[in-house]
Amino acid sequence: MTNRRPLLRERHAHEHARVTYVELFFDLVFVFAVTQLSHGLIAHPTGLGVLHTGLLLLAVWWAWVYTAWVTNWMDPERTPVRIMLFVMMAAALVLAAAIPDAFEGRGLVFACAYVFIQVGRTLFFLVGVWREPAHRVNFVRILSWFVVSAVLWIAGAFQQGEARLLVWAVAMAIEYAAPAMGYWTPGIGRSNATDWSVEGAHLAERCALFTIIALGESIIVAGATVVGLPWSAEVIAAFASAVVCSIAMWWIYFSATAEAASEAIAHSANPGAIARVAYTYSHLLPVAGIIVTAVGDEWVIHHPLGHADFKTAAAVIGGPALFLFGSLVFKLAVFRRWSPTRISGLALLAVLALAAGYLSPLVLSVLTTLVLVLVGGWETALSARQKAPA
C-alpha cells in the first residue's frame, strides 16, 4: 500500500512543480477559444457585442483558471488526471465552437459545455481527494456554488436576447463572487486564503503561458489579415505596428515582472491570497487588453488611412490601456506597490484619446505602440539599475 496522497502532486522543498506537457496540450483548445472571442468582437463592434464578448471571455477564463488551480494540486502525470484533462479539452472545444452563436441558436450547447467543465472537474477532484479532509471540505463548498450557478446557465439558455445576457450575467457574477466570499456554504461556513496551499511558481507559469496564448492569437489575427490585402506601404506599416505592439506587450509582461512575481508568490507567507487576487482575478485584465488590441490591429490593417472612427480608436487605445491597467493591478497585488511606469503609460494613452479623432488609424496605432515600447524600455532600465552592484 502506497503512502502517497491520492492523485495529488508530491511537494518538494526548494523545488516548484513543473508545468507538464499534458497541461500545455490542454491549453491548445484555448487558442481556439481566444480566436473565437476576437473574431466575435470584430463581427459585432457594438455595445451589445462588447457585452456579449466580455461575458463569454469571463466564462472562458473561469473555465481555464479553475483547471489551472486543480492541476496545481493534482498530478497531471497520473492517468486518471490525464483522462480528466482530455475530457475537459473535448468539452472546452465544444464550448469554443459554440461561442459565435452562444447568444443565438447554440446557447444551450455553450451553457451545457460550460457547466459540464465546472461541475464535472469539481466532482472529479472531490472523488480523487476524498480522504483529504481540507481539500474535501473546500471543494464541497466550490461544488455548491457551481451547482447554483449551473441552474442559471441552463435556464438562461432558454431565454432570448437581453434576457439571456441578464441571466448569464447573474450566473457569472455568482461565480466570480464565490472566491472573494470564501465559498461560504450553509452548514460548513467559509474557507480562508490560508486554507489554499498553492504552488505559487507553478500557477504563475500557467498564467504566463495563457498570456502567450493571447499574444500568439494577436499575431495570428494580424498575419491572417495582411495576407488577404494588397501590400501597400500603409498596410505594411500597420502590420509592422501590430507586430511591434505584441512584442512590446510581451516585453512589459515578461522582461522582469513575470519571473519576479513567481518568486514573490513562491516565498509569500500567504500564497493563496496573492494567487486569488493576482492570478484568479486581475490576470484576466491584461489578457482582455491583448484581445481588444488584436481587434484594433485588424481594423487598422484593413483601413489604415483617413480619420479613425470611434470603434477603431476605442480598440487601438482601449486595448493597450486595458493591458497596462491590468498589469498595474497585477503588480500591485503581488508586490504591494504602484508602478509609475504603467501609470505614466496610461496617462499618455489618455492624451492620445483626446486627439484620436484628428489622427488616422495608422498614426494612432503607431503612437499607442510607441507608448508601450516606452513603458517596456523604462521598466527594463529601472530593473537593470536595481540589479546593478552598488
N, C-alpha and C positions, 0 to 999 in steps of 0.2 A: 504494500500500500504506500503510495507516494504521499509526502507531506506538503507537496506543492499546492498552493491555493488554487481552487478550480478556475481554469481559463483566464486567470489574471497574470499580468506581466510580473516577472521577478524583478524586484528593485535591488539595485546595487549601488552602494555608496560611491560617490565621486564618478558616477557614470550615468549619463542620461539615456533614456530609452530611445533607440533609433527609429526613424520612420521607415517602415517596411515597404517592400515592393508592392505588396497587395494593397496597401493604403494609397500608394501612388496610382495604381491601376484603378482603384475606386474613384479617385479624383478626376479621371478622364471623362466620366459622364458629365461632370460639372463644367467642363469646357463647352460641351454642347448646350448645357443649360444657360450659361452666361451669354453665349452667342444668340440663343433664342430671345433672351431678355433685351439685348441691344437691338436686334432686328425688330422686335415688337415696338420699341420706342421710336425707331426710325419710321416704321409704318404708321404709327399713331402719335404724332407730335402735338397732342392736345393736352389740356389739363386733365381730362379723364384718362387719357393714355398714360400720362405720367403717374397718376394714382394707381392704375392697374399694374403698370410695370413695377412701381415701388412695392406694392403688396406682394407681388409674385417674387420679387427679389428677396423680401423678408422671409418668405416661405422657403425658397431655395437655400438661403444662407442658414436658416434654422435647421433644416434637414441635414445640411453638411456639418455644421459645427457641433451638433449633438453627437453625430457619428464620430467626429474627431475626439470628443470627450470620452466616448465609450472605448475607442481604441487606445486612449491614453491609459486606461486601466486594464482592458482585456488584451491578451496576447494574440496579435493577428497571425502569428505563426502556428497557432493551434488550429486544427482542421475545422472544428465547429465554428470558430470565429471567422475563418476564411469563407466558409459557406454562407454565413450570415451576411458578410460583406458583398458576396456575389449576388445574393438575393436582393440586398438593398440597392446594388448597382442596377439590377433589372428594373426595380420599382422606380428608381431615380430617372432611368432612361424614359420610362413611360411618362413620368411627371414632366420631364423636359420637353418631350414631344407634344404634350398637351398644352404647353404654355401659350402658343399663339391663339388658341381657341378656348382658353380657360374661362373667359367671360362670355363665351358663346356656346357652341354645341358640345364642348368637351369639358365642361365644368365638373361633372361628376367623375370623369376619369382623373382629372387633376386632383380633386379632393380625395378620392379613394386611394390614389397612389401616395399622396402626402400622409394621410392617416396611417396607411399600412407601414410606411417608413418609420414614423414616430412611435406608434404604438407597438409595432412588431419588433423593432430594435430594443425597446424598453423591456418588453416581455422576455426577449431572449436574454438580456442582461440579468433580469431577475432570476430566471431559471439557472443561469450559469453561475451565479454567485449567491445562491440561496443560503448557503452555510456561512456567509459573511454578514453578520448582523448589521454592521454600519452601512454597507452598500445596500443591503436588502431594504432597510427602512427608508433610505434616501430615494431609492428607485420606486418604491411603492408610492411615495409622495409624487414623484415625477409622473408615474403612470396615471395617477388620479387626475392630475391637471390635463394630461394629454387626452384622457377619455372625455373630460368635459368639453375641451375644445373640438374634439373629433365630432361630437354631436352637431356643433355649429358648422363645421366644414361640410359635412354631408347635407345638413339642412340648407345651407347656403347654395349648394349646387342645384337645388330645385327652384331657386329664385331666379329672377331675370334682372338684367341691367344693374341699376344702382342698388337695388335690394340685395343682390348677391355681393356686391362690393361691401355694403354695410355689414352684413352678417359675417363675411370672411374677415373683415377688419376687426370685428369684436373677437373672433376666434384667435386672430393673430395677436391682439392686444393681451388677451389672457395668457397666451404662451410666453410673450415677452415679459410680462409682469411676474411670471412664476419664479424665476431665479432671484429677482430682487426681493420677493416676499418669502424667500426661503422655502418655497413649495409648501406653504402652510396647508396642512390637511387635518380635518377634524379627527380627533382621537389620537393622533400621533404628533401633533404640533408641527414645528418648522425646523429646518436644518440651518446650521451656521456655516459661514465660509470655511471655518476651521475643520468642518467635517469632511471637506473635499480634499483628499490627499492627491494633489495633481503633480504630474511630472512636467514641470513648467517648460523646460527646454524642448521637450517633445511637442507640446501644444504650440509653442512659439514657432517651431519649424513647420508644423502643419499649416498654421495660418499664413506664414510667409509663402508657402507653396501655393496656397489658394490665391494670394496676391499675384504670383507669377502666372497663374491660370488666367486671371483677369487681364493682366498686361499682354499675355500672348494673344488673347482674343482681340484686344485693341489693335495689335499689329496685323492680325488676320483680316479684320474689317478694312483697315487702310489698304492692305495689299490687294484684297479682292475688289475693292472699289476702283483703284487705279488701273487694274488690268483691263477693265472694260471701257476705258476712256482714251481719247487722243492724248498723246504725251506732249502737251504744250508746256511751255516754261512755267506757267502759273500752276498747272496741275502737278508738275514735278515738285515745285516749291511747296505746295500744300501737302503733298505726300511726305516730303522731307521734314516739314514741320511736325507732322503727326508722328513720324518715327522718332525724331529727337524728343518730342514730348513724352513718349513712352519710356525712352531711355532716362529722361530727367526724373520721371516718377519712380522708376526703378532705383535710380541714384539716391533720391531722397529717402526711400524706404530702406534700402539695403546697405548704403555706404557705411553707416555706423549704428543706426537705431535698432535694426532687427537683431543683430548679434548682441548689442548691449542690453536690449530688452530680455533676450533669452537668458543672459547671465543674471540680470536683476531678479527675474521671477524664480530662477533656479535657487537663488540664495535668499529669497524672501522668507520671513518668519510666517507669513500667511499667503502662500502662493495661490490658494483658492480664491481669495478676494481679488487679487490682481487679475487673475485669469478670467474671472467673471466679468469685470469691467473692461479690461483691455482687449481681450480676445473674443469673448462671447458677444459683447455689445458694440463697443466703439470700433472694432476692427472692420465692421461692415461698412462704415462711412467711407474710408479710402477706396474700398472695393467698388462701392457705388459711384464714387468720383471717377474711377477708371472707366467704368461702363459708360457714363454720361460723356466723358471725354471722347471715347471711341465713336459715339453717335455724332458728336460735333465734328470730328475729323471727317467722317463720311460726307456730311453736308458741305464742308468746306472744299473737299476734293472735287465734289460734283459742281459746286458753284463758287469758285474762289474770288471772282471779281464782282463789282457792284457794291451796294451797301448791304451790310449784314442785317438780315431780318431778325425778328425777336427770337424765334426758336433757335436759330443758329448762334446768335450771341449768347443766349442763355446756356446752351450746351458747351460752347467753346470756353466761356468764362466760368460757368457753374460747375463743370466737371473738375477742372483743376482746383477751384475754390473748395468744393466738397472734399477732394482728396487732401488738400492742405489742412482743412478744418478737422477732418477725421484723424489725420496723423498727429495733429496738435493735441486732440483729446486723448489719443492713444499714448502719446509721450507723457502727458500729464498723469494719466492713470498709472503708468509704470514707474516713472521717475519722480513724480510729485513736484514737477516744476514746469513752468511755461517755456515754450520755445520762441525766443524773439525772432528767429529766422522765419518761422512759419507764420507768425503774426504779421511780420513785415510783408511776406508774400501775399497774404490775404488783403492787406491794405493796398498793395499795388494792383491787385485784381479788382478791388473796389473802384479804384481810379479809372481803370480800363473800362469798367462797366458804365461809367458816366460818359465816356467818349465812344462807346460801341456803335451807336447809330451813325457816326460820321466816318467809320472805318470800313474797309472791305473785309469780307470773311478771311481772306488770306492774311492781311495785315494783322487782324485781330488774333488769328491763330499763331502767327509768328511772335507777337508780343506776349501772349499768355505762355507760350513755350519758353520765351526768354525769362519770364518771371520764375518759372520752375527751375531753369538752369541756374539762375542767380541764387535761388534758395539752396539748391544742391551744392553749388560751389562754396557758398558761405558756410554751410554746415560742415563740409569737408575741411575747410580751412580752420574752423573752430576746433574740430576734432583733432586735427594734426597738432594744433597749438597746445591742446590739453595733454596730448601724449608726449610732447617734446620734453626732453630732460631739462631740469631747472639749471 
